[in-house]
Amino acid sequence: MTDHINIMNTLFSQLTELGHKIEENERAELLLQSLPDSYDQLIINLTNNILVEYLVFDDVAAAVLEEESRRKNKEDRSKGSQQAEALTMTRGRSTERGPSGSHNHGRSKSRSRKNVKCYSCGKKGHVKSECWHNKKKSGDNRAPESSSSQGCVASTSDDGEVLYSEGNTVAEGRKRFTDVWLLDSAATWHMTSRREWFHKYEHVSGGSVFMGNDHALEIAGIGTIKIKIHDGTIRTIQEVRHVKGLKKNLLSLGQLDDLGCKTQIENGILKIVRGALVVMKAEKITSNLYMLKGETLQEADSCVASNNHGEESTIIWHHKLGHISERGLKILSDQNLLPGLKSVNLPFCEHCVTSKQHRLKFSSSTARSKCILDLIHSDVWESPDISLGGAKYMVTFIDDYSRRCWVYPIKRKSDVFEVFKAFKARVELNSGKKIKCLRTDNGREYTDGEFLAFCKQEGIERQFTVTYTPQQNGVAERMNRTLAERIRAMLRTAGLSNSFWAEAAKTACYVINRSPSIAIELKTPMEMWTGKPADYSNLHSFGCPVYVMYNAQERTKLDPKSRRCIFLGYADGVKGYRLWDPTAHKVVISRDVIFVEDQLQKEEDNITSKENSETTDVQVENNPEQEDSISSEAEPEHETQVTDESEAPEVRRSTRERRPPV
């Protein structure tokens, strides 16, 4: 068979020189077709375990040579057994021992060895001491190994023991494993030999991978690889080891587990799950191996897929729009509303999963108002933490027709009535229309006699939900849920403490009003309210670092001209931004800022304010004549803004003494 395989290799080489290239699986199939009929069982075994298009010539050749060696050893053993039997018959003595272990003398009572059964392998013709299987296990008479096979592998690196396995079966020739990824539970690190796959790469020295025969492979470097998985999403794999000479690419299940991922296996499909998101999938191929469903992106492919000549990344716009969904980003991108964003490939966002996961949906209603302010939904949301300005609650108002939302942080539920009067005056003045109906739950803040009398006087119809049936106020309930999810995600992304929840709520409201909504046929609330597309040119990521310029009166000629602050949102009625100054422990408003979008603030001690030193002063820079104000969101400058969470709107006051927050 060795000569036959060499002849075929020669023919293949000659055909290649003539310009007729034969693919790897075609070579393997031709070799199988050239085998005699006695090798039919081997052909069946190989084609049953491996798809024909994944056959590899070298592995098939190794299997053929191993089969030939096995048959030769079997033939040699058979000849030796016949010679021993003939010798025994000639001498007339039995070589078998009786029960006592002594030899039986006299005439030969030997029987044919064809009826002797081995207690090791169960076959006839030999005894256990002569069994070839035992010798194979002990290392004797071992069939020659394929030069392409690899046994179990143990590897060590400079940072500790690293163990992973590679099967030595011929069935691993299912595909050129240098092009695919195998998920391995015994691998401590992700490993590959493909240097061209790395996007970020760092050379290392001193690490080695030791094969089963003590042959060492060098760990040349560590880097980052990008994989386009089954659903088209691009995943970035960190800390991949570049191992020269490694024949397979391994993804470590242990390393994925360290990242908080879970493994689910069912019906031949292995899923890597993180939270509620399926990060990647793998399918069982052969020898119980799981191959990743996807393809590796080289640097050029990845640039085309994710960034086009320095375009803004999807994740930056995801942060700017308050952790909007990928679908919402695609809708805005298709309308060319997001400058610089040509394609949307949103990577895994842990903050979205941990902040937005929920169990039940509220029932939806098909009926909708026909004009703005025909119906207003309202609800009160309670925060577990006190905001910077002392707010404990948040009241929301949602227009049923446009789905536009307004948010007002308040200190007490009793403030709802005064806030509603201010809200009513504001929206009716801006729109030229009147509020016709207000739908709320049965909370005391909405059923107060003074509130009911005011609505009756203004001709506003009141609608209340059935007790303990919040689903009847589904629009407001869903908006509160959406706001709470955005608040959690934005605070966690920015690394800010929960006391910033009111600032996050107002910014979340601002971007929700500029995000597509299914309820209004994927239009934005601002477009439905104003009739014009929303403007996204001034959006920035909540919590990102900014550098604010000092006023000339605040510094000397040799002092720094700017200081580092944190972006909180959009000022109401002022052409500026709301910023948190961690040094002065106060909110400032300024327009002379430089944003650092790609480096969100993560150090809590620089961004969180301790309760015993926290202040709620609001300083307006570059606009000394502008009074402090609070609002639910920044509006176009022609609109009049009211309220801010640092100062509550004018409401009924008790006579008790008030102390500023400390």
C-alpha positions in Angstrom: 0.0 0.0 0.0 2.9 2.3 0.6 4.0 2.0 -3.0 0.5 2.5 -4.2 0.0 5.7 -2.2 3.4 7.0 -3.4 2.4 6.4 -7.0 -0.9 8.3 -6.4 1.0 11.2 -4.8 3.3 11.3 -7.9 0.3 11.4 -10.2 -1.3 14.2 -8.3 1.9 16.2 -8.4 2.2 15.8 -12.2 -1.4 16.8 -12.7 -0.8 19.9 -10.6 2.2 20.9 -12.7 0.1 20.5 -15.8 -2.4 23.1 -14.3 -5.1 20.7 -13.2 -5.4 21.1 -9.5 -7.2 18.3 -7.6 -8.9 19.3 -4.4 -8.0 17.6 -1.1 -11.3 15.7 -0.7 -11.1 14.6 -4.4 -7.7 13.1 -3.7 -9.0 11.2 -0.7 -12.0 9.9 -2.6 -9.8 8.7 -5.5 -7.6 6.8 -3.0 -10.7 5.1 -1.5 -12.0 4.2 -5.0 -8.6 2.6 -5.8 -8.6 0.2 -2.9 -9.4 -3.5 -3.4 -12.7 -5.1 -2.3 -11.2 -6.4 0.9 -11.0 -2.8 2.1 -14.7 -2.2 1.8 -15.3 -2.2 5.6 -12.6 0.5 6.0 -14.3 2.6 3.3 -17.7 2.2 5.0 -16.2 3.2 8.4 -14.5 6.3 7.0 -17.5 7.5 4.9 -20.0 6.9 7.8 -18.0 9.0 10.3 -16.8 11.7 7.9 -18.6 13.6 5.2 -17.0 12.9 1.8 -16.3 16.6 1.2 -14.4 16.8 4.4 -12.1 13.8 3.8 -8.3 14.5 3.9 -5.9 12.5 1.8 -3.2 12.2 4.4 -5.6 10.9 7.0 -7.2 8.4 4.6 -3.7 7.2 3.7 -2.8 6.8 7.3 -5.9 4.8 7.9 -5.1 2.5 4.9 -1.6 1.9 6.1 -2.8 1.2 9.6 -5.3 -1.3 8.3 -2.6 -2.9 6.2 -0.3 -3.2 9.3 -3.1 -4.7 11.3 -3.8 -7.3 8.7 -0.1 -8.2 8.4 0.2 -8.6 12.2 -2.9 -10.8 12.2 -1.5 -12.9 9.5 1.8 -13.3 11.3 0.0 -14.4 14.5 -2.1 -16.9 12.6 1.0 -18.5 11.0 2.7 -18.6 14.4 -0.3 -20.3 15.9 -0.4 -22.9 13.2 3.3 -23.7 13.6 2.8 -24.1 17.4 -0.1 -26.4 16.9 1.8 -28.5 14.4 4.7 -28.8 16.8 2.4 -29.9 19.6 0.7 -32.5 17.5 4.1 -33.9 16.5 5.5 -34.2 20.0 2.4 -35.9 21.2 2.3 -33.8 24.4 -0.1 -31.1 25.4 1.2 -27.7 26.5 -1.9 -27.1 28.5 -2.0 -27.4 32.3 -4.6 -29.1 34.3 -6.5 -27.5 37.1 -3.7 -28.2 39.5 -1.2 -26.5 37.3 0.9 -29.7 36.6 1.6 -31.1 33.2 -0.5 -34.0 31.9 1.7 -36.9 30.9 1.0 -39.7 28.5 -0.5 -39.5 25.1 -1.4 -36.1 23.7 -4.9 -35.0 24.6 -4.4 -31.6 22.9 -7.3 -30.1 21.1 -7.4 -27.8 18.2 -6.6 -24.1 19.2 -9.4 -22.9 16.9 -11.8 -23.6 19.8 -9.7 -21.8 22.4 -11.4 -18.5 23.4 -9.5 -15.4 24.7 -10.9 -13.9 27.9 -9.5 -10.4 26.9 -11.0 -9.7 23.5 -13.5 -12.6 23.3 -12.1 -14.0 20.0 -11.1 -17.6 19.4 -7.7 -19.0 18.3 -5.5 -17.7 21.1 -5.4 -17.2 24.8 -5.2 -14.0 26.9 -1.5 -14.2 27.4 -1.0 -14.1 23.6 -3.7 -11.5 22.9 -2.5 -8.8 20.6 -4.8 -6.2 22.2 -2.9 -6.6 25.6 0.4 -6.1 23.8 -0.9 -3.1 22.1 -2.0 -1.5 25.4 1.5 -2.2 26.9 3.3 -0.7 23.8 4.3 -3.9 22.0 3.6 -4.7 18.4 2.0 -1.3 18.1 0.6 -0.4 14.6 2.6 2.4 13.0 1.3 5.9 13.8 0.3 8.3 11.1 2.6 11.2 10.8 -0.3 13.6 10.8 -2.1 12.3 13.9 -1.7 14.0 17.2 -2.3 12.4 20.6 -3.5 13.9 23.8 -1.6 17.1 24.4 -0.4 18.8 27.6 0.9 22.3 27.3 2.6 24.7 29.7 3.0 28.4 29.4 4.9 31.0 31.2 1.9 31.8 33.4 1.1 28.4 34.7 -0.1 25.0 33.6 -2.1 24.8 30.5 -3.9 21.6 29.5 -5.9 20.8 26.4 -6.6 17.7 24.4 -6.4 16.8 20.7 -7.9 13.4 19.6 -5.7 11.0 17.7 -8.4 9.4 15.6 -8.4 9.5 11.9 -12.0 10.8 12.0 -10.5 14.2 12.9 -9.7 14.5 9.2 -13.3 15.6 8.7 -12.1 19.0 7.6 -8.9 21.0 7.4 -9.1 22.1 11.1 -6.7 24.9 10.4 -9.7 26.8 9.0 -12.3 26.2 11.8 -12.6 26.5 15.5 -13.2 23.5 17.9 -14.7 24.1 21.3 -12.6 22.2 23.8 -13.5 21.7 27.5 -9.9 20.7 28.3 -8.3 23.8 26.8 -7.2 26.4 29.3 -6.7 29.1 26.7 -7.9 29.9 23.2 -5.2 28.8 20.7 -4.4 28.9 17.0 -1.5 28.8 14.7 -2.9 31.3 12.2 -0.9 34.5 12.7 -2.8 36.3 9.9 -6.1 36.1 11.9 -4.9 38.4 14.7 -6.0 42.0 14.7 -4.2 43.0 17.9 -1.0 41.1 18.6 1.7 41.1 21.2 4.8 39.0 21.0 5.7 36.9 24.0 8.6 34.6 24.8 9.1 31.7 27.1 5.8 29.9 26.6 5.6 26.4 25.2 3.0 23.8 24.3 4.1 20.2 24.9 2.6 17.4 22.7 2.0 13.8 23.7 5.5 12.8 22.5 7.1 15.6 24.5 7.6 17.7 21.4 7.3 21.4 22.3 5.5 24.0 20.3 6.3 27.6 20.9 3.8 30.2 22.1 4.8 33.1 19.9 2.2 35.7 21.0 -1.1 36.7 22.4 -3.8 38.8 20.7 -7.3 39.4 19.6 -9.3 37.6 16.9 -12.7 38.5 15.4 -15.2 35.8 14.4 -18.4 36.3 12.4 -20.8 33.9 14.0 -23.9 32.1 12.6 -26.3 35.1 12.8 -23.8 37.6 11.2 -22.7 39.2 14.5 -19.0 39.8 14.9 -17.6 38.6 18.2 -14.2 39.6 19.5 -12.1 36.9 21.1 -9.6 38.2 23.6 -6.3 36.7 24.8 -5.9 34.1 22.1 -2.5 32.3 22.1 -0.6 32.1 18.9 1.0 28.6 18.9 3.2 27.8 16.0 2.7 24.4 14.5 -0.7 23.7 16.2 -2.9 21.8 13.7 -6.3 22.8 15.2 -7.8 26.0 16.5 -9.2 25.7 20.0 -11.7 27.8 21.9 -11.5 27.2 25.6 -14.8 26.5 27.3 -13.1 27.1 30.6 -12.0 30.6 29.5 -15.6 31.3 28.3 -16.8 30.2 31.7 -14.5 32.7 33.4 -16.3 35.4 31.4 -19.6 34.4 32.8 -20.8 32.3 29.9 -22.8 29.1 30.3 -22.7 26.0 28.0 -25.9 24.3 26.8 -25.8 21.1 24.7 -28.9 19.6 23.1 -29.5 17.6 19.9 -25.9 18.0 18.7 -25.9 21.8 19.1 -23.7 23.5 21.7 -24.7 27.0 22.7 -22.6 29.5 24.6 -25.0 31.7 26.5 -24.4 34.8 28.5 -27.4 36.1 30.3 -30.3 36.0 27.8 -28.0 36.2 24.8 -26.7 33.3 22.7 -23.1 34.4 22.2 -22.1 31.6 19.7 -23.2 28.1 18.5 -21.3 25.0 17.6 -22.4 21.7 15.9 -21.3 18.2 16.6 -19.3 16.9 13.6 -17.5 13.6 14.4 -15.7 11.9 17.3 -17.9 14.0 19.5 -16.2 17.2 18.5 -18.0 20.5 18.4 -17.2 22.9 15.5 -18.0 26.6 15.8 -20.7 27.8 13.4 -19.0 30.9 11.8 -15.9 32.2 10.1 -12.8 34.0 11.2 -12.4 37.5 9.9 -9.0 38.6 8.9 -8.0 42.2 9.4 -9.2 43.4 6.0 -12.5 41.6 6.2 -13.1 43.0 9.7 -12.5 46.5 8.7 -15.1 46.2 5.9 -17.6 44.6 8.3 -17.3 46.8 11.3 -15.6 50.1 10.5 -15.3 51.9 7.1 -12.3 54.2 7.0 -12.6 55.5 10.6 -16.4 55.6 10.8 -17.9 55.9 14.3 -18.4 52.5 15.9 -21.8 51.0 16.6 -21.2 50.8 20.3 -20.5 54.5 20.5 -23.9 55.3 19.0 -25.4 52.6 21.2 -24.2 54.6 24.2 -25.1 58.0 22.7 -28.7 56.8 22.3 -29.0 55.4 25.8 -28.5 51.7 25.0 -31.0 51.6 22.2 -31.7 48.3 20.6 -29.8 47.1 17.5 -33.0 47.2 15.4 -33.5 50.9 16.4 -29.9 51.6 15.4 -30.4 50.0 12.0 -33.6 52.0 11.3 -31.8 55.3 12.1 -28.7 54.2 10.1 -30.8 53.3 7.1 -32.3 56.7 7.1 -28.8 58.3 7.2 -29.6 60.1 10.4 -26.5 58.9 12.3 -23.4 60.7 10.9 -20.5 58.3 10.1 -22.4 55.1 10.8 -22.6 53.1 7.6 -23.3 49.6 9.0 -24.6 48.3 12.3 -23.0 45.3 14.0 -23.8 45.7 17.7 -21.5 43.6 19.9 -22.6 41.9 23.1 -23.5 44.5 25.7 -23.6 43.0 29.2 -25.2 46.1 30.7 -28.2 45.8 28.3 -28.7 42.1 29.3 -28.3 42.7 33.1 -30.5 45.9 33.0 -33.2 45.0 30.5 -34.0 41.3 31.1 -37.6 40.7 32.0 -40.2 38.0 32.1 -43.6 39.2 31.0 -45.0 41.5 28.4 -47.9 44.0 29.1 -50.9 43.5 26.8 -50.9 45.8 23.9 -53.8 47.9 22.6 -54.6 48.4 19.0 -56.5 51.7 19.5 -54.5 55.0 19.4 -55.4 58.6 19.6 -55.7 60.6 16.3 -54.1 63.8 17.5 -51.5 65.0 20.0 -52.8 65.7 23.5 -56.0 63.8 23.0 -54.8 61.3 25.6 -52.0 61.6 28.2 -50.7 58.6 30.2 -49.1 59.2 33.5 -47.5 57.2 36.3 -45.1 57.7 39.2 -41.9 55.7 39.6 -40.1 55.4 43.0 -36.4 55.1 43.1 -34.6 53.2 45.9 -32.0 55.9 46.1 -32.1 59.7 46.6 -30.9 61.7 43.7 -28.3 64.5 43.8 -31.1 67.1 44.2 -33.0 65.1 46.8 -35.6 63.5 44.4 -37.1 60.2 45.5 -39.8 59.8 42.7 -40.2 60.4 39.0 -43.5 61.3 37.3 -43.8 60.6 33.6 -46.3 62.0 31.1 -46.7 60.2 27.7 -48.7 61.6 24.7 -50.6 58.7 23.3 -50.5 59.9 19.7 -46.8 60.7 19.3 -45.5 58.6 22.2 -43.5 61.6 23.3 -42.4 61.4 26.9 -41.7 64.0 29.6 -39.9 63.1 32.9 -40.0 65.2 36.1 -38.0 64.1 39.2 -39.9 65.0 42.4 -39.2 64.7 46.1 -42.7 63.8 47.2 -45.7 62.2 45.6 -47.8 65.2 46.6 -45.8 67.3 44.1 -47.5 65.5 41.2 -50.4 67.9 41.0 -48.2 71.1 40.7 -46.0 69.4 38.2 -49.0 68.4 36.1 -50.2 72.0 36.0 -46.8 73.2 34.9 -46.6 70.4 32.3 -50.1 71.2 31.0 -49.3 74.9 30.5 -46.1 74.1 28.8 -47.3 71.6 26.2 -50.6 73.4 25.4 -48.7 76.6 24.8 -46.1 74.9 22.5 -48.6 72.8 20.5 -51.6 75.1 20.5 -53.9 72.2 21.5 -55.6 71.2 24.7 -55.2 68.1 26.9 -58.5 66.2 26.5 -58.0 63.1 28.7 -55.6 61.9 31.4 -55.2 58.2 32.2 -53.6 57.1 35.5 -53.8 54.5 38.2 -55.7 55.0 41.5 -52.8 56.4 43.4 -53.7 59.1 46.0 -51.5 61.6 44.1 -53.9 61.3 41.2 -57.2 61.0 43.1 -56.7 64.0 45.4 -59.8 66.2 45.5 -58.0 69.3 44.4 -56.5 67.4 41.4 -59.9 66.1 40.3 -61.5 69.6 40.7 -58.8 71.1 38.5 -59.3 68.6 35.8 -63.1 69.1 35.9 -62.6 72.9 35.7 -60.3 72.5 32.7 -62.6 70.0 30.9 -60.1 67.2 31.1 -61.6 63.7 31.2 -60.1 61.4 33.8 -59.6 57.6 33.2 -58.5 55.3 36.0 -57.4 51.7 36.0 -59.1 48.9 37.9 -57.4 48.3 41.3 -54.3 46.1 41.0 -54.5 46.0 37.2 -51.5 48.1 36.1 -51.8 46.6 32.6 -54.7 48.9 31.9 -52.2 51.8 32.1 -49.8 49.8 29.9 -48.3 52.7 28.0 -47.1 54.5 31.2 -46.0 51.2 32.8 -44.0 50.2 29.8 -42.4 53.6 29.6 -41.4 53.4 33.3 -39.9 50.0 32.6 -38.0 51.3 29.6 -36.7 54.3 31.5 -35.6 52.1 34.4 -33.8 49.7 32.1 -32.0 52.6 30.3 -31.1 54.2 33.7 -29.5 51.0 35.0 -27.6 50.4 31.8 -26.4 54.0 31.5 -25.2 54.2 35.1 -23.4 50.9 34.9 -21.7 51.8 31.6 -20.6 55.1 33.0 -19.6 53.7 36.4 -21.7 56.3 38.2 -23.4 55.8 41.5 -27.2 55.4 41.8 -27.5 58.9 43.1 -27.2 60.1 39.5 -30.4 58.3 38.5 -32.4 61.5 37.9 -29.8 62.8 35.5 -29.8 59.5 33.7 -33.6 59.5 33.6 -33.7 62.9 31.9 -31.0 61.9 29.4 -32.8 58.6 28.7 -36.0 60.5 28.1 -34.3 62.8 25.7 -32.9 59.9 23.5 -36.1 57.8 23.8 -38.0 60.7 22.2 -35.5 60.5 19.3 -35.6 56.7 18.9 -37.9 54.6 16.6 -41.0 53.1 18.2 -43.0 50.2 17.0 -46.2 51.8 18.3 -45.9 54.6 15.8 -44.7 52.5 12.8 -41.0 52.9 13.5 -41.0 56.7 13.5 -39.6 58.8 16.4 -41.8 60.6 18.9 -40.2 63.9 18.1 -41.0 63.4 14.4 -44.6 62.7 15.3 -44.7 65.7 17.6 -43.0 68.3 15.3 -43.4 66.8 11.9 -39.7 67.0 11.3 -36.9 64.4 11.6 -34.9 64.4 14.8 -31.4 65.9 14.9 -28.7 63.6 16.2 -25.7 65.9 15.7 -25.4 66.9 19.3 -25.8 63.5 20.9 -23.0 62.3 23.3 -22.5 59.2 25.5 -23.9 59.6 29.0 -21.0 59.5 31.5 -18.2 60.0 29.1 -15.3 62.2 30.1 -15.3 65.9 29.0 -12.9 68.7 29.3 -14.5 72.0 30.4 -12.9 75.3 29.8 -12.6 77.6 32.8 -14.0 81.1 32.7 -11.3 83.8 32.5 -12.3 85.0 36.0 -11.7 81.6 37.5 -8.0 81.1 36.6 -4.8 83.0 36.4 -2.6 83.1 33.3 -0.5 80.1 34.4 -3.4 77.9 35.6 -4.8 75.1 33.4 -7.4 76.3 30.9 -9.7 73.3 31.4 -10.7 70.6 33.9 -12.1 67.1 33.5 -15.8 66.6 34.1 -18.5 64.0 33.3 -21.2 64.4 30.8 -24.7 64.1 32.3 -27.1 65.3 29.7 -28.6 68.3 27.9 -29.4 71.6 29.5 -32.9 72.8 29.3 -33.4 76.3 27.8 -29.7 76.8 27.5 -27.3 76.0 24.7 -25.0 73.9 26.8 -24.5 70.6 28.5 -25.1 69.4 32.0 -21.8 68.2 33.5 -20.7 66.8 36.8 -17.6 68.3 38.4 -16.1 65.6 40.6 -13.7 68.0 42.2 -16.3 70.7 43.2 -19.0 68.1 43.7 -21.6 70.0 41.8 -23.4 70.1 38.5 -22.3 72.8 36.0 -23.6 73.8 32.6 -21.2 74.8 29.9 -20.9 74.9 26.1 -17.1 75.0 25.9 -16.4 71.3 26.2 -14.4 68.6 24.5 -15.9 65.1 24.5 -13.8 61.9 24.9 -16.5 59.5 23.6 -14.3 56.3 23.4 -13.2 56.4 27.1 -16.1 56.2 29.5 -15.3 57.1 33.1 -14.8 53.9 35.1 -13.1 55.0 38.3 -15.8 55.3 41.0 -13.7 57.3 43.4 -13.4 60.0 40.7 -17.0 60.1 39.7 -19.1 59.2 42.8 -19.8 61.7 45.4 -19.8 60.8 49.1 -23.1 61.6 50.9 -21.4 63.6 53.6 -19.8 66.0 51.0 -22.4 65.9 48.3 -23.9 69.2 47.1 -26.6 70.1 44.7 -25.5 73.5 43.5 -26.1 74.1 39.8 -23.7 76.5 38.2 -24.3 77.9 34.7 -21.1 78.8 32.9 -20.9 81.2 30.0 -24.6 82.1 30.7 -24.5 84.1 34.0 -27.9 85.7 33.2 -29.6 82.3 32.9 -31.5 81.1 36.0 -31.2 77.6 37.1 -34.0 75.5 35.8 -35.1 71.9 35.7 -36.7 69.9 32.9 -37.6 66.5 31.7 -35.5 66.8 28.6 -33.6 69.4 26.6 -35.9 70.9 24.0 -35.6 73.1 20.9 -34.7 76.6 22.1 -38.0 78.1 21.1 -39.8 76.0 23.7 -40.1 77.1 27.3 -38.5 74.7 29.8 -39.6 74.1 33.4 -38.3 72.3 36.4 -35.0 70.6 37.1 -34.3 67.9 39.6 -31.9 70.1 41.5 -34.8 72.4 42.4 -38.4 71.2 42.6 -41.2 73.2 40.9 -43.3 75.6 42.9 -45.5 73.4 44.9 -47.5 73.6 48.2 -45.1 73.9 51.0 -45.5 72.7 54.6 -44.4 74.9 57.5 -41.7 72.5 58.8 -38.1 73.6 58.6 -36.2 72.4 55.5 -32.5 71.5 55.6 -30.3 71.3 52.5 -29.1 67.8 51.7 -25.7 66.9 53.0 
